[in-house]
Amino acid sequence: MIDLRLVRDDPDAVRASQRARGADESLVDALLAADEARREAVKRADDLRGEQKSASQAVRSATPEERPAVLERAKALAAQVKEAEEAQREADAALRTAHLAVANVVHDGVPPGGEDDAVTLRTVGEVPAYDFPVKDHLEIGEALGAIDTDRGAKVSGARFYFLTGPGALLEFALAQLAISRAVGAGFVPVVAPALVKPAAMEGTGFLGAHAEEVYKVERDDLYLVGTSEVALAGMHMDEVLDLPDGPRRYAGWSSCFRREAGSYGKDTRGIIRVHWFDKVEMFSFCRPEEAAGEHRRLLAWEEEFLQALELPYRVVDIAAGDLGSSAARKFDIEAWFPSQGTYRELTSTSDCTTFQARRLNIRFRGDDGKPQTAATLNGTLCAIARTIACLLEVHQRADGSVYVPKALRPWLGGVDALTPGMTLSAAVPPPAA
């Protein structure tokens, strides 16, 4: 949720943010009205409780003649207090509903517009040229014995797959590289649950506009996460953190599940847009004043990872209308896909300011010792399936082999290429003597 004080003090700024997102400005007025109604309900309940207390005292001091009337008055006030308290509960619920409906306030400088209006900040690396017909990642992966979408569909349906042989080894290598680099940068590694309660899903903002993307296990009232961001944020809900030495950072590993509702016909070939994949996600809790700097650091770590994989990419500043409800700003990194002749998203990082933490009641102890709402940020370090697709395409060779970037070789037995029909034992480090 956004800070109610901001809505009260500067509603025009919140309306402007809604306009930039292409969202409904009237939600701001509905929130203001719900806030006012709730404050009036609280005052009425408080006033009546005060009168009830005075009436109770009057009963004790009343004369026998006065007592019946005073008792009647006290009884009537008790009924009014009960009604007022119920009205307050209803006003609290209405305020929360109105509060949840308003998206985070976008940062100054976020580009206006929608999906096609992202601004390219920089392009890194040279787009490769090939002197042979370029293949897409599925054709390369099938020849390597690395990807099997036909059997994935047979077992689980469309947009599922098997990673086999060198494909499976590539997943483990990417996971090892991502986690080791994250730990080296000071992140605490976490294997996060892929099933979460509704409070965690709602608190991170995934049950609003994104609800159609989410899988729910109805029988158990649990949700399958689309990113470990949900579980990592929920780790500290209803807690007060100590942040004396700067941000608290986690690198979460989990399987991720997305219904991809509304994307039918898009990227149906291969493993770019799928219903399930594994991912290493960075997550940070920090003081609000540290959030902008932390956002740039997360972006830098993402760039360093793609540079280690020797992939050409560009960094884009996502337009307001394409931001999720929790994000005040988001940077995507799009890597080059030769078969499509374009850049496609591989990672993203979002500054969610205090939006998620306010929903989840995550606070930190300020310099004065008093709890204050924390800020949260997230960033994809490696979405495995899509990264494998990009690696296979960018590093393909005319003979059907695929160059292995130096950074991945320690987890692939030191091999410098994946080749059709290769002996897999060659891509596994030998046991220690």
C-alpha positions as CSV (number, residue, x, y, z in Angstrom):
1,M,0.0,0.0,0.0
2,I,1.0,3.6,-0.4
3,D,1.4,5.8,2.6
4,L,-2.0,7.3,3.6
5,R,-0.3,10.5,4.7
6,L,0.8,11.0,1.1
7,V,-2.7,10.6,-0.1
8,R,-4.0,13.1,2.4
9,D,-1.3,15.6,2.0
10,D,-0.7,15.5,-1.8
11,P,-3.6,13.6,-3.5
12,D,-2.7,15.3,-6.8
13,A,0.6,13.5,-6.9
14,V,-1.1,10.2,-6.4
15,R,-3.7,11.0,-9.1
16,A,-0.8,12.0,-11.5
17,S,0.8,8.6,-10.8
18,Q,-2.4,6.8,-11.6
19,R,-2.7,8.8,-14.9
20,A,0.9,7.9,-15.8
21,R,0.0,4.2,-15.3
22,G,-3.2,4.5,-17.3
23,A,-5.0,3.5,-14.1
24,D,-8.3,4.9,-12.6
25,E,-7.8,8.3,-10.9
26,S,-11.1,7.9,-9.1
27,L,-9.6,5.2,-7.0
28,V,-7.7,8.0,-5.2
29,D,-10.9,9.8,-4.4
30,A,-12.5,6.6,-3.2
31,L,-9.5,6.0,-0.9
32,L,-9.8,9.5,0.5
33,A,-13.5,9.0,1.1
34,A,-12.9,5.6,2.8
35,D,-10.2,7.2,5.0
36,E,-12.5,10.0,6.1
37,A,-15.3,7.6,6.8
38,R,-13.1,5.4,8.8
39,R,-11.8,8.3,10.9
40,E,-15.4,9.4,11.5
41,A,-16.3,5.9,12.6
42,V,-13.4,5.7,15.0
43,K,-14.3,9.1,16.5
44,R,-17.9,8.1,17.0
45,A,-16.9,4.8,18.6
46,D,-14.4,6.5,20.9
47,D,-17.0,9.2,21.8
48,L,-19.6,6.6,22.7
49,R,-17.2,4.5,24.7
50,G,-16.4,7.7,26.7
51,E,-20.1,8.3,27.3
52,Q,-20.5,4.7,28.3
53,K,-17.7,5.0,30.8
54,S,-19.3,8.1,32.3
55,A,-22.7,6.3,32.5
56,S,-21.1,3.3,34.3
57,Q,-19.7,5.7,36.9
58,A,-23.1,7.4,37.2
59,V,-24.7,4.1,38.0
60,R,-22.4,3.6,41.0
61,S,-23.2,7.0,42.4
62,A,-26.9,7.2,41.5
63,T,-29.6,7.4,44.2
64,P,-32.2,4.6,44.3
65,E,-34.6,7.0,42.6
66,E,-32.2,7.8,39.8
67,R,-30.8,4.3,39.3
68,P,-33.5,2.9,36.9
69,A,-33.1,5.8,34.5
70,V,-29.3,5.8,34.7
71,L,-29.3,2.0,34.1
72,E,-31.5,2.4,31.1
73,R,-29.2,5.1,29.7
74,A,-26.1,2.8,30.3
75,K,-27.9,-0.1,28.5
76,A,-28.8,2.1,25.5
77,L,-25.2,3.3,25.3
78,A,-23.8,-0.2,25.4
79,A,-26.0,-1.1,22.4
80,Q,-24.8,2.1,20.6
81,V,-21.2,1.2,21.3
82,K,-21.7,-2.3,19.9
83,E,-23.2,-0.8,16.8
84,A,-20.4,1.8,16.5
85,E,-17.7,-0.8,16.9
86,E,-19.3,-2.9,14.1
87,A,-19.5,0.2,11.9
88,Q,-15.8,0.8,12.7
89,R,-14.9,-2.7,11.6
90,E,-16.8,-2.3,8.4
91,A,-15.0,1.1,7.8
92,D,-11.6,-0.6,8.5
93,A,-12.4,-3.3,5.9
94,A,-13.7,-0.7,3.3
95,L,-10.5,1.4,3.9
96,R,-8.3,-1.6,3.3
97,T,-10.1,-2.6,0.1
98,A,-9.8,1.0,-1.2
99,H,-6.1,1.2,-0.1
100,L,-5.2,-2.1,-1.8
101,A,-6.8,-0.8,-5.1
102,V,-4.3,2.0,-5.5
103,A,-0.9,1.1,-7.1
104,N,2.4,2.3,-5.9
105,V,3.3,5.9,-6.8
106,V,5.8,6.0,-9.7
107,H,9.1,7.7,-9.3
108,D,9.9,11.0,-11.0
109,G,11.6,10.3,-14.3
110,V,9.8,7.1,-15.1
111,P,8.9,7.2,-18.8
112,P,5.3,7.8,-19.6
113,G,3.3,5.4,-21.8
114,G,2.9,1.7,-22.0
115,E,4.7,-1.5,-23.1
116,D,6.2,0.0,-26.3
117,D,7.4,3.2,-24.5
118,A,10.3,1.8,-22.5
119,V,13.5,3.9,-22.8
120,T,16.8,2.3,-23.7
121,L,19.5,3.5,-21.2
122,R,22.5,1.7,-22.7
123,T,23.4,-1.2,-25.0
124,V,26.3,-3.5,-24.0
125,G,28.2,-5.9,-26.2
126,E,28.2,-6.5,-29.9
127,V,25.4,-8.3,-31.7
128,P,27.0,-11.4,-33.2
129,A,27.2,-12.0,-36.9
130,Y,27.0,-15.6,-38.3
131,D,28.2,-16.9,-41.6
132,F,25.7,-19.8,-41.5
133,P,21.9,-20.0,-41.2
134,V,20.9,-19.2,-37.7
135,K,18.9,-21.8,-35.7
136,D,16.6,-21.1,-32.9
137,H,17.2,-22.5,-29.4
138,L,14.8,-25.3,-29.7
139,E,16.4,-26.7,-32.9
140,I,19.8,-26.4,-31.3
141,G,18.6,-27.9,-28.0
142,E,16.9,-30.9,-29.7
143,A,20.1,-31.6,-31.7
144,L,22.1,-31.5,-28.5
145,G,19.7,-33.7,-26.6
146,A,19.2,-30.8,-24.2
147,I,15.5,-29.8,-24.6
148,D,12.4,-32.0,-25.1
149,T,9.2,-30.1,-25.5
150,D,7.2,-32.9,-27.1
151,R,7.5,-35.1,-24.1
152,G,6.9,-32.1,-21.8
153,A,3.6,-31.5,-23.5
154,K,2.8,-35.2,-23.4
155,V,3.3,-35.3,-19.6
156,S,2.1,-31.9,-18.5
157,G,0.6,-30.0,-21.5
158,A,1.6,-27.0,-23.6
159,R,4.4,-24.8,-22.4
160,F,6.1,-27.5,-20.4
161,Y,9.4,-29.2,-21.2
162,F,12.1,-31.5,-20.1
163,L,15.7,-30.4,-19.8
164,T,17.8,-33.5,-20.6
165,G,21.5,-34.3,-20.7
166,P,23.5,-31.2,-21.4
167,G,20.3,-29.1,-20.9
168,A,20.0,-30.3,-17.3
169,L,23.7,-29.8,-16.7
170,L,23.4,-26.2,-18.0
171,E,20.6,-25.6,-15.5
172,F,22.7,-26.7,-12.6
173,A,25.7,-24.8,-13.9
174,L,23.7,-21.6,-14.2
175,A,22.3,-22.1,-10.7
176,Q,25.8,-22.6,-9.2
177,L,27.2,-19.6,-11.0
178,A,24.3,-17.4,-9.9
179,I,24.3,-18.4,-6.3
180,S,28.1,-18.3,-5.9
181,R,28.2,-14.8,-7.4
182,A,25.3,-13.7,-5.1
183,V,26.9,-15.1,-2.0
184,G,30.2,-13.4,-3.0
185,A,28.3,-10.1,-3.2
186,G,26.9,-10.6,0.4
187,F,23.6,-12.2,-0.3
188,V,22.3,-15.0,2.0
189,P,21.3,-18.0,-0.1
190,V,17.7,-19.3,0.5
191,V,15.9,-22.2,-0.9
192,A,12.4,-20.8,-0.8
193,P,9.0,-22.6,-0.8
194,A,7.0,-22.5,-4.0
195,L,3.7,-22.6,-2.2
196,V,2.6,-19.7,-0.1
197,K,-0.5,-18.5,1.8
198,P,-2.8,-15.8,0.4
199,A,-1.4,-13.1,2.8
200,A,2.0,-13.4,1.1
201,M,0.6,-13.3,-2.4
202,E,-1.6,-10.4,-1.7
203,G,1.0,-8.6,0.3
204,T,3.5,-8.6,-2.6
205,G,0.8,-7.3,-5.1
206,F,0.2,-10.5,-7.1
207,L,-3.5,-10.9,-6.5
208,G,-4.6,-7.7,-8.2
209,A,-4.1,-7.2,-11.9
210,H,-1.8,-10.3,-11.9
211,A,-4.4,-12.6,-10.4
212,E,-5.0,-14.4,-13.7
213,E,-1.4,-15.3,-14.0
214,V,-1.4,-17.2,-10.7
215,Y,-2.0,-20.9,-10.0
216,K,-4.0,-21.6,-6.9
217,V,-4.4,-24.9,-5.0
218,E,-8.0,-24.5,-4.0
219,R,-8.2,-27.4,-1.6
220,D,-5.3,-26.1,0.6
221,D,-5.8,-22.3,0.0
222,L,-2.3,-22.0,-1.2
223,Y,-0.8,-20.3,-4.3
224,L,2.1,-21.4,-6.5
225,V,4.6,-18.6,-6.7
226,G,5.5,-16.9,-10.0
227,T,8.8,-15.8,-8.4
228,S,10.5,-16.5,-5.1
229,E,10.1,-12.7,-4.4
230,V,6.7,-13.7,-2.8
231,A,8.2,-16.1,-0.3
232,L,11.3,-13.9,0.4
233,A,9.1,-10.9,1.1
234,G,6.8,-13.0,3.3
235,M,9.8,-14.3,5.4
236,H,9.7,-11.2,7.5
237,M,6.1,-10.2,7.5
238,D,4.9,-8.9,10.9
239,E,8.5,-8.5,12.0
240,V,10.8,-5.6,13.0
241,L,14.2,-5.9,11.4
242,D,17.5,-4.5,12.6
243,L,19.3,-2.9,9.7
244,P,22.4,-1.3,11.3
245,D,24.8,-2.3,8.6
246,G,22.8,-1.5,5.5
247,P,20.3,-3.6,3.4
248,R,19.5,-7.2,4.3
249,R,19.9,-9.3,1.1
250,Y,18.7,-12.7,0.1
251,A,19.3,-14.8,-3.0
252,G,16.3,-17.1,-3.4
253,W,16.1,-20.3,-5.4
254,S,12.7,-21.7,-6.3
255,S,10.6,-23.2,-9.0
256,C,8.2,-20.6,-10.5
257,F,4.8,-21.1,-12.0
258,R,2.9,-18.8,-14.4
259,R,-0.4,-19.4,-16.2
260,E,0.6,-17.0,-18.9
261,A,-3.0,-16.0,-19.3
262,G,-3.6,-13.8,-22.3
263,S,-0.4,-14.8,-24.0
264,Y,-1.7,-17.5,-26.2
265,G,0.1,-17.5,-29.5
266,K,3.1,-15.7,-28.1
267,D,6.4,-17.6,-28.0
268,T,4.7,-20.9,-28.1
269,R,7.9,-22.5,-29.6
270,G,10.6,-23.6,-27.2
271,I,11.2,-22.5,-23.6
272,I,11.1,-18.7,-23.7
273,R,7.5,-18.4,-22.4
274,V,6.6,-21.4,-20.2
275,H,4.3,-22.3,-17.3
276,W,7.2,-23.5,-15.1
277,F,10.8,-22.6,-14.7
278,D,13.5,-22.3,-12.0
279,K,15.0,-19.0,-11.0
280,V,17.5,-17.3,-8.7
281,E,16.0,-14.1,-7.4
282,M,17.7,-11.3,-5.5
283,F,15.6,-9.6,-2.7
284,S,16.6,-6.7,-0.5
285,F,15.1,-5.1,2.7
286,C,16.4,-1.6,3.4
287,R,15.7,1.8,4.7
288,P,13.5,3.9,2.3
289,E,16.3,6.4,1.8
290,E,18.6,3.6,0.6
291,A,16.2,2.1,-1.9
292,A,17.2,4.1,-5.0
293,G,20.9,3.3,-4.6
294,E,20.1,-0.3,-3.8
295,H,18.0,-0.5,-7.0
296,R,21.1,0.5,-9.1
297,R,23.2,-2.0,-7.2
298,L,20.8,-4.9,-8.1
299,L,20.9,-3.7,-11.7
300,A,24.7,-3.7,-11.7
301,W,24.8,-7.3,-10.3
302,E,22.4,-8.4,-13.1
303,E,24.6,-6.8,-15.7
304,E,27.7,-8.4,-14.3
305,F,26.0,-11.8,-14.5
306,L,25.0,-11.4,-18.2
307,Q,28.5,-10.1,-19.0
308,A,30.0,-13.3,-17.4
309,L,27.8,-15.3,-19.8
310,E,29.1,-13.2,-22.7
311,L,25.7,-12.1,-23.8
312,P,24.9,-8.8,-25.7
313,Y,22.1,-6.9,-24.0
314,R,20.5,-3.6,-23.5
315,V,19.1,-1.9,-20.3
316,V,15.6,-0.4,-20.5
317,D,13.7,1.9,-18.2
318,I,10.1,0.5,-18.1
319,A,7.3,2.9,-18.8
320,A,4.8,3.7,-16.1
321,G,1.9,2.0,-17.8
322,D,3.9,-1.3,-17.9
323,L,4.9,-1.4,-14.3
324,G,3.4,-3.9,-11.9
325,S,1.3,-2.4,-9.1
326,S,4.0,-2.8,-6.5
327,A,6.9,-1.2,-8.5
328,A,7.7,2.5,-8.4
329,R,10.4,1.9,-11.0
330,K,11.6,-1.1,-13.0
331,F,14.7,-1.7,-15.1
332,D,14.7,-4.7,-17.5
333,I,17.7,-6.2,-19.2
334,E,17.0,-7.5,-22.6
335,A,19.4,-9.9,-24.3
336,W,19.9,-10.5,-28.0
337,F,18.1,-13.5,-29.5
338,P,19.5,-14.1,-33.0
339,S,16.7,-16.2,-34.3
340,Q,14.2,-13.4,-33.6
341,G,16.6,-10.6,-34.5
342,T,15.7,-8.6,-31.4
343,Y,16.3,-8.1,-27.7
344,R,14.1,-10.0,-25.3
345,E,13.8,-9.6,-21.5
346,L,16.1,-11.9,-19.5
347,T,16.1,-10.1,-16.1
348,S,14.3,-7.2,-14.3
349,T,14.7,-5.3,-11.1
350,S,12.0,-3.3,-9.3
351,D,12.1,-0.7,-6.5
352,C,8.9,-1.3,-4.6
353,T,9.6,1.4,-2.0
354,T,7.5,0.8,1.1
355,F,4.5,-0.6,-0.8
356,Q,4.9,-4.3,-0.1
357,A,6.3,-3.8,3.4
358,R,3.3,-1.7,4.4
359,R,1.0,-4.5,3.3
360,L,3.1,-7.2,5.0
361,N,3.8,-5.1,8.2
362,I,7.6,-5.3,7.8
363,R,9.4,-2.6,9.7
364,F,12.9,-1.7,10.8
365,R,14.2,-0.1,13.9
366,G,15.2,3.5,13.1
367,D,18.0,5.5,14.7
368,D,15.6,6.5,17.5
369,G,14.7,2.9,18.2
370,K,11.2,3.3,16.8
371,P,9.8,0.9,14.2
372,Q,9.4,2.4,10.7
373,T,8.2,0.8,7.4
374,A,11.0,-0.8,5.4
375,A,11.5,-0.7,1.7
376,T,11.7,-3.8,-0.5
377,L,13.4,-4.4,-3.9
378,N,13.8,-7.4,-6.1
379,G,15.8,-8.4,-9.1
380,T,16.1,-11.5,-11.3
381,L,19.7,-12.8,-11.3
382,C,18.9,-15.8,-13.5
383,A,15.7,-17.1,-15.0
384,I,17.1,-20.5,-16.0
385,A,15.0,-21.6,-19.0
386,R,15.0,-18.3,-20.8
387,T,18.8,-17.9,-20.1
388,I,19.5,-21.3,-21.5
389,A,17.5,-20.4,-24.7
390,C,19.6,-17.2,-25.1
391,L,22.9,-19.0,-24.5
392,L,22.2,-21.7,-27.1
393,E,21.3,-19.1,-29.7
394,V,24.0,-16.5,-29.1
395,H,26.8,-19.1,-28.7
396,Q,25.7,-21.4,-31.5
397,R,28.3,-22.6,-34.1
398,A,28.0,-23.9,-37.7
399,D,28.8,-27.5,-36.7
400,G,25.8,-27.6,-34.2
401,S,28.0,-27.2,-31.2
402,V,27.6,-24.4,-28.6
403,Y,30.4,-22.4,-27.1
404,V,30.5,-22.5,-23.3
405,P,31.3,-19.1,-21.6
406,K,34.4,-19.3,-19.4
407,A,32.4,-18.4,-16.3
408,L,30.3,-21.6,-16.7
409,R,33.1,-24.0,-17.4
410,P,34.0,-24.8,-13.7
411,W,30.5,-26.4,-13.3
412,L,30.7,-28.2,-16.6
413,G,33.9,-30.1,-16.1
414,G,36.0,-27.4,-17.9
415,V,34.5,-28.2,-21.4
416,D,34.5,-25.2,-23.8
417,A,31.7,-26.5,-26.0
418,L,28.5,-28.6,-25.9
419,T,28.4,-30.9,-28.9
420,P,25.7,-33.3,-30.3
421,G,26.3,-36.8,-29.0
422,M,28.9,-35.6,-26.4
423,T,29.8,-37.9,-23.5
424,L,28.1,-36.3,-20.5
425,S,30.8,-37.4,-18.1
426,A,33.2,-35.0,-19.9
427,A,31.0,-32.2,-18.6
428,V,31.1,-33.2,-15.0
429,P,34.0,-32.3,-12.7
430,P,36.0,-35.4,-11.7
431,P,35.6,-36.6,-8.1
432,A,38.2,-35.3,-5.7
433,A,41.2,-37.7,-5.1
